[in-house]
Amino acid sequence: MIAVIKMAGTSPELYSCIAPLVMNPEIIKYNHNYPFKTGETFVWFVAFADEDNHVLGFFPVEIRKKSLVINNYYVSNDDEDVFVSLLKAVDNDFLGEERDVEAVVQKPHESYFRTHGFEIERAWSLYLKMRKKHENE
């Protein structure tokens, strides 16, 4: 079972559970050597394994005026269930928002985002810029 917890971008709880990951050379390599960043304009969705409270992955979401941006994420073993849990948590939390959700997605993860309503806007060698448009109700 997977539990997803939302944390403020500068909360001590976030730092204590994420620091061992974002400072791990293997996870930095997973992120193509880009540093993970956060701040007051970020919220993080962190997926935990229910049985042992082990971090399975995270999505930092930057809240901008016109959009929400998922970038520099991590999911252990590229686990589809973790991706789905994190994407659902973002959707549920920002339900009713009048902003699109943008994501800078590693190419191997395209299908997870595509099946969740994201479309490709731009492609680079390692990444895709994808967008999920706000739906007018």
Disulfide bonds with the S-S distance in Angstrom:
none
